[in-house]
Amino acid sequence: MRFVYIVYTILVFVVSYIHGAEEEAVVNEQVKLEVKPADYQWTDFWLVRLIFNLLGYASVIFPAWIVIKYIRSSGYLDKGGHGCFYNVVKSCVQGQDADVNLGEDTEQTTKKSTIPGWLILLICVAGLQGSYLTWGVLQERIMAHEYGKDENNPGEKFKNSQFLVFMNRILALITAWCIMSFSVQKPHTTPLYRYSYCSLSNIMSSWCQYEALKFVSFPTQVLAKASKIIPVMLMGKVVSNKTFEFYEYITAGMISLGVTVFLLSQGEESRGSAVTTASGVVILMGYMVFDSFTSNWQAELFNKHKMSSIQAMFGVNLFSCIFTSWSLIEQGGFLEASGFILKYSTFAYHVLLLSICSATGQLFIFYTISRFGAVIFTIIMTTRQALAILLSCMIYGHPVSFMGFVGIVIVFIALFLKIYAKARKVKKPVSSASEQRISGSNKI
């Protein structure tokens, strides 16, 4: 009991400190922009929004958990049955039976292609780079810059990150459903409720990405995402008791060093556009924890149930839409976002383009890894991260000092060393390959 009290006291102190620092930063920004301090509301604080979001998700999770527990204890599925209702309940709680032959035929048909391999690779590179670079630029534009800003108007920033997550997920869900409807897929044997775990963590990691841009620069966020290999390794130890090679620890240490050098190099001259506050650091840490859990949990699903990538894409996005839409309804988020869209038509265009990039990016991820493997995909995405930093600095004028540049170089040297060392190793079993495959499915 004393331990709980100590943890609670520390948590209250940290939250109070972060909230106080955040209020001071907001007031300073408002003075600079000549905005009345009254315009800042306590509900705008990121921790308050996070708590509201979690309460909204809990209002879906707990009733669903009670229903699933009742169905299992009542033995409803053991009695057998037919009809739409029974099949829906079975799919959600237990999963459907597998058909091995159909799954093998599906894999053979997907491997046939008359297009040259080099041309397909170029299309994948162009699709991945175009989707993600555009997505990164739009992400920063939406969250870090004002709409309607001119000489007489300081402009207004969009605050509801959860709405952007919903828009990305709803279009990805529709895309996955269309592909499943017009193509032959393996029988889906995964209980749908199991997607809810990684769906919730995926929502939170995406929310942290958008929310972090209110406090840190886009280059800082990209480097933090590049260093997520460290929490992924730690989470792998916890979730699956994995072991790692020596070179993985070396590259993880190099990444940590590079990120540290970059963050320490951000001096006073860059505070205007690349401010790194306590809130930003906490949110980025949250992103890495949630994202590492997502990849490890989905890897476990792939290893156990062998579903297709499109089926996984549909299942994760289905629960993401359920969670975010219900939470937005409870908080009035749709009304808030609709008002912002009606006020600034450019924002609607940006959100639509952002969602399209998110959906197409996921499709290119799945196809590239299934066709060319995880190593080629990692090289493409690592190059994309470096180009994203360069593009962001060119468009939005983020200052990067010499030591900051050195930190960036260290990070990407470590990433390419990891790719090279992994390529030199003998091919791992299929289960490890499927794990590599899903670890890249949550970049957006």
Helices and strands as residue ranges (DSSP letters): H 2-33, G 37-39, G 42-44, H 46-74, H 84-93, H 100-111, H 117-144, H 161-181, G 192-194, H 195-212, H 218-226, H 229-240, H 246-264, G 268-270, H 278-305, H 309-331, H 333-343, H 345-372, H 374-396, H 402-424, H 430-439
